[in-house]
Amino acid sequence: MISPNGAFEPNAAAEEYLPYLDRLTEADHRRFYRDMVVVRRFDTEAANLQRQGQLALWVPSHGQEAAQVGSAYATRLQDHVFPSYREHVVGMIRGLDVVDILRMLRGVTLGGWVPEEHGNFHLYTLVLAAQTLHSTGYAMGMQLDGSTATGNPETDQAVIVYYGDGASSQGDANEALVFAASYQTPQVFFLQNNHWAISVPVARQSRTPLYLRAGGFGMPGTQVDGNDVLASFAVTAKSMDDARAGLGPSLIEALTYRVGAHTTADDPTKYRDPDELAYWVARDPIVRFRSYLQSRGIEQQFLDSVEEEAADFAADTRRRALEVTGPEQSVIFDNVYAEPHPLVAEQKAWLARYEASFDEGKN
């Protein structure tokens, strides 16, 4: 839809998706830009917190904002979202407090949040591709419950699952695609191809574009410019509409780039070509969309206010993250079973005695 220099120049393949852009208002365009800018500033702040010893790990999303924002706004409130561990802005859009993400990566929660209380945004999954199976099973449940394909788009439900090019090589992802195709689940597989599975380039994983794999499973596949927020929105909107209407699953390959490290435990300078990085930095999704908005006459005051909001958001997030404390130790026992269990009670009592033994003999 939008060229790298910010001009609205939809190509031939984009023609069928143009009607979906009619759903968007000027307010939506501003919201897209605001969320991309805010989450990038949050991303930087979170990485700083990790470097300062406040988080065990951080997973950057720099460079993938357009793919995530566009696709997230293509979902409806009743839909269910299964993320991997990099979809920070998707969670934010669905109503998740991003401090809950920091709480998880600080290691003081056993899960993170309750999905139904946060826009049906399910838990982060650090086991590569496991969420693809979770989402497929959930989508099959929707069919059994009769909550999809009723003909009412205002209530019909669908599932979107996010995973990466590295996860696409996992067995779980392929098993999920088999079951999704076999049962024609109301589901969209949103594959963010950021070109690197930690230190392995996507070219080593697949001899063909990843979206072509969908055909082998019997479902449609579409490749989209993941650095174009409007294209990401339009293609995902159509795919989600089709899923809710009972037309089965589909796969979207969003071509984007992981500008930062895979995680803060990684050093991409050891395996990436600086020229490749420069090529993608020049195609920054935020810069591209800002140029598009400026061509439409967006006022500088709005752009400046977004920068101020992003700075305030990051500062507030830092303050609240530093106030996060761990739960009582007993919580690891209290949530194992729904009802009291004698073995768990015995283990809980043993740990209490063990911890108390360190205080014996102290004055």
C-alpha positions in Angstrom: 0.0 0.0 0.0 2.7 2.5 1.1 6.0 2.7 -0.6 9.3 2.9 1.4 9.3 6.7 0.9 5.7 7.0 2.3 3.7 7.4 -0.9 0.4 5.7 -1.3 1.1 3.4 -4.2 -0.8 0.1 -3.9 0.5 -2.5 -6.3 -1.6 -4.9 -8.4 -1.7 -7.5 -5.6 -3.1 -5.0 -3.2 -6.2 -4.2 -5.3 -8.5 -6.8 -3.7 -7.6 -5.5 -0.2 -8.2 -1.8 -0.9 -11.9 -1.9 0.3 -10.6 -2.9 3.8 -8.9 0.5 4.1 -12.3 2.1 3.8 -12.9 0.9 7.3 -10.2 3.2 8.6 -10.7 6.8 9.7 -8.2 9.6 10.3 -8.4 8.8 14.0 -7.4 5.2 13.2 -4.4 6.4 11.2 -3.3 8.6 14.2 -3.8 5.6 16.5 -1.7 3.4 14.4 1.1 6.0 14.5 0.8 6.7 18.1 0.9 3.0 19.1 4.0 2.3 17.0 5.9 5.3 18.4 4.9 4.6 22.0 5.8 0.9 21.9 9.2 1.6 20.4 10.0 4.0 23.3 8.7 1.4 25.7 10.9 -1.3 24.0 14.0 0.9 24.5 13.2 1.5 28.1 12.6 -2.2 28.8 16.0 -3.0 27.2 17.6 -0.4 29.5 15.9 -2.0 32.5 17.4 -5.4 31.6 20.9 -4.0 31.2 20.6 -2.4 34.6 19.7 -5.7 36.2 16.0 -5.1 36.7 14.8 -7.8 34.2 16.1 -11.3 33.6 15.6 -10.9 29.9 14.1 -8.6 27.3 12.8 -9.5 23.9 13.0 -6.4 21.5 10.3 -5.7 19.0 12.1 -2.8 17.2 11.3 -2.9 13.5 8.2 -5.1 13.7 5.7 -2.4 14.9 3.8 -2.1 11.7 3.1 -5.8 11.3 1.9 -6.0 14.8 -0.2 -2.8 15.0 -1.8 -3.4 11.6 -2.8 -7.0 12.4 -3.9 -6.3 15.9 -6.4 -3.6 14.8 -7.8 -6.1 12.3 -9.1 -8.2 15.2 -12.4 -7.8 16.9 -13.1 -7.7 20.6 -14.5 -11.3 20.6 -11.4 -12.7 18.9 -8.6 -14.6 20.7 -5.0 -13.7 20.3 -2.1 -16.1 20.9 1.2 -14.4 21.0 4.7 -15.7 21.1 7.0 -13.4 23.2 7.6 -10.3 21.1 4.0 -9.0 20.5 4.2 -6.2 23.1 2.1 -3.7 21.2 -0.5 -6.3 20.3 -1.0 -6.9 24.0 -1.2 -3.1 24.6 -3.8 -2.7 22.0 -5.9 -5.6 23.5 -5.8 -3.8 26.9 -2.9 -5.4 28.6 -0.8 -3.3 31.0 2.7 -3.7 29.6 4.1 -3.7 33.1 2.6 -7.2 33.3 5.1 -8.2 30.5 7.9 -6.7 32.6 6.7 -8.6 35.6 6.9 -11.8 33.7 10.4 -11.1 32.4 11.4 -10.0 35.9 10.5 -13.5 37.0 7.9 -12.7 39.7 4.8 -14.2 38.1 3.9 -17.8 37.2 2.0 -16.8 34.1 1.5 -13.1 33.6 -2.2 -12.2 33.2 -5.7 -13.6 32.8 -6.5 -13.6 29.1 -10.3 -12.9 29.5 -9.4 -9.8 31.6 -7.2 -8.4 28.9 -9.0 -8.6 25.6 -8.5 -12.4 25.1 -4.8 -11.8 24.8 -3.3 -15.1 25.9 -0.1 -15.7 27.7 3.4 -15.3 26.2 4.9 -18.6 25.1 8.7 -18.9 25.3 8.6 -22.5 24.0 8.9 -21.9 20.2 5.7 -22.6 18.3 3.8 -24.2 21.2 1.3 -21.4 20.9 0.3 -22.5 17.4 -1.0 -25.8 18.8 -2.7 -23.9 21.7 -4.5 -21.6 19.2 -5.5 -24.4 16.9 -7.1 -26.4 19.8 -8.8 -23.2 21.0 -10.2 -22.6 17.5 -11.5 -26.2 17.3 -13.2 -25.5 20.6 -14.9 -22.5 19.1 -16.4 -24.8 16.4 -17.6 -27.2 19.0 -19.2 -24.4 21.0 -20.9 -22.9 17.9 -19.3 -19.5 18.5 -18.1 -19.0 15.0 -19.5 -19.1 11.4 -23.1 -18.3 12.5 -23.4 -15.5 9.9 -23.2 -12.7 12.5 -19.8 -10.9 12.1 -20.5 -8.9 15.3 -20.4 -12.0 17.5 -18.6 -14.7 15.4 -15.2 -15.5 16.8 -11.8 -16.3 15.3 -8.2 -16.9 16.4 -5.0 -15.3 15.4 -1.7 -16.7 16.4 1.7 -15.0 16.1 4.9 -16.8 15.4 8.2 -16.3 13.6 10.3 -17.7 10.8 12.3 -19.7 13.2 9.2 -21.2 14.9 7.9 -22.1 11.4 10.6 -24.8 11.3 9.4 -26.4 14.5 7.3 -29.5 14.5 4.5 -27.9 16.6 3.9 -25.3 13.9 3.5 -27.9 11.2 1.2 -30.1 13.4 -0.9 -27.1 14.1 -1.2 -26.4 10.3 -2.2 -30.0 9.7 -5.0 -29.9 12.3 -6.2 -26.4 11.3 -6.5 -27.5 7.6 -8.1 -30.8 8.5 -10.8 -29.2 10.7 -11.0 -25.9 8.8 -10.6 -23.9 12.0 -11.5 -20.2 12.2 -7.9 -19.2 12.4 -5.1 -17.0 11.0 -1.5 -17.9 11.3 0.4 -14.6 11.4 4.0 -15.4 10.6 6.4 -12.5 11.2 9.4 -13.2 9.0 12.0 -11.0 10.6 14.7 -12.8 8.7 16.6 -14.3 11.6 15.9 -17.2 14.0 18.5 -16.0 16.5 21.6 -16.5 14.4 20.2 -18.6 11.6 19.0 -16.7 8.5 15.6 -17.6 7.0 17.3 -18.5 3.7 18.9 -21.5 5.5 15.5 -22.6 6.8 13.5 -22.5 3.6 14.3 -22.6 -0.1 11.0 -21.0 -0.9 9.0 -18.1 0.6 7.3 -19.2 3.8 3.8 -18.2 2.7 4.0 -20.9 0.0 4.1 -23.5 2.6 0.4 -22.8 3.3 -0.6 -24.4 0.0 1.0 -27.7 1.0 -1.4 -27.8 3.9 -4.4 -26.9 1.8 -5.0 -23.3 2.9 -4.4 -19.9 1.3 -1.1 -18.0 2.0 -0.4 -14.4 1.5 2.9 -12.5 1.7 2.6 -8.9 2.9 5.0 -6.0 3.4 5.2 -6.2 7.2 6.7 -2.7 7.4 3.5 -1.3 5.9 0.9 -0.9 8.6 -1.9 -0.4 6.2 -1.1 -3.5 4.2 -0.7 -5.5 7.4 -4.2 -4.3 8.5 -5.9 -4.9 5.2 -4.7 -8.4 4.6 -5.3 -9.5 8.2 -8.8 -8.0 8.2 -9.8 -10.0 5.2 -8.3 -13.2 6.6 -10.0 -12.7 10.0 -13.3 -12.0 8.3 -13.0 -15.2 6.2 -12.1 -17.2 9.3 -15.2 -15.9 11.2 -17.4 -16.7 8.2 -16.4 -20.3 8.2 -14.0 -20.2 5.2 -11.2 -21.9 7.2 -7.7 -21.0 8.2 -5.1 -19.0 6.3 -1.5 -18.0 6.7 0.0 -14.5 6.4 3.8 -14.1 6.0 4.7 -10.5 7.1 8.1 -9.6 5.7 9.8 -7.4 8.3 13.1 -7.2 10.1 14.4 -7.6 13.6 16.5 -4.5 14.0 17.7 -5.3 17.5 18.9 -8.5 19.1 16.8 -11.6 19.3 16.9 -11.1 23.0 19.2 -9.2 25.3 21.2 -12.5 25.6 22.1 -12.2 22.0 24.7 -10.2 20.0 23.6 -9.9 16.4 26.8 -8.1 15.4 28.5 -11.6 15.4 26.4 -12.9 12.6 24.6 -10.1 10.7 25.9 -8.1 7.7 25.9 -4.4 8.6 24.7 -3.6 5.0 21.7 -5.8 5.5 20.8 -4.0 8.7 21.2 -0.6 7.0 18.9 -1.7 4.2 16.1 -2.5 6.6 16.7 0.5 8.8 16.1 2.7 5.8 12.7 1.0 5.5 11.7 1.8 9.1 7.9 1.3 9.5 7.5 4.3 11.7 9.4 6.7 9.4 7.4 5.3 6.4 4.0 5.9 8.0 5.0 9.3 9.3 5.9 10.3 5.8 2.5 9.0 4.6 0.7 11.0 7.3 2.7 14.2 6.4 1.7 13.8 2.8 -1.9 13.8 4.0 -1.4 17.0 5.9 -1.0 15.8 9.5 0.0 18.6 11.8 3.4 18.8 13.4 1.7 19.4 16.7 0.3 15.9 16.7 3.6 14.3 15.8 5.3 16.2 18.6 2.6 15.3 21.1 3.1 11.6 20.3 6.8 11.9 21.1 5.9 13.5 24.4 3.4 10.9 25.2 5.9 8.1 24.4 8.5 9.6 26.7 5.9 9.9 29.5 4.7 6.4 28.9 8.2 5.0 29.1 9.1 7.0 32.3 5.9 5.8 34.0 6.5 2.2 32.9 10.0 2.4 34.4 8.7 3.8 37.7 6.0 1.1 38.0 8.3 -1.7 37.0 10.8 -0.8 39.7 8.0 -1.0 42.2 7.1 -4.6 41.2 7.8 -7.2 44.0 7.6 -10.9 44.0 4.5 -12.8 45.2 4.4 -14.7 48.5 6.2 -18.0 48.3 3.0 -19.9 49.1 1.5 -19.1 45.7 3.5 -21.8 44.0 1.6 -24.3 46.1 -1.8 -22.7 46.3 -2.5 -22.9 42.6 -1.4 -26.4 41.8 -4.8 -28.0 42.5 -8.3 -26.5 42.7 -8.8 -28.3 46.0 -6.4 -28.8 48.9 -4.0 -31.7 48.4 -2.1 -33.5 51.2 1.1 -33.9 49.2 1.2 -30.2 48.2 0.4 -29.3 51.8 3.3 -31.4 53.0 5.7 -29.8 50.5 4.6 -26.4 51.5 5.2 -27.1 55.2 8.6 -28.6 54.4 9.7 -25.5 52.5 8.5 -23.3 55.4 10.6 -25.3 57.8 13.6 -25.2 55.5 13.4 -21.5 55.1 13.0 -21.0 58.9 16.2 -23.1 59.5 18.3 -20.3 58.1 17.1 -18.1 60.9 17.9 -20.6 63.7 20.7 -19.4 66.0 20.5 -15.8 64.8 20.2 -13.1 67.5 
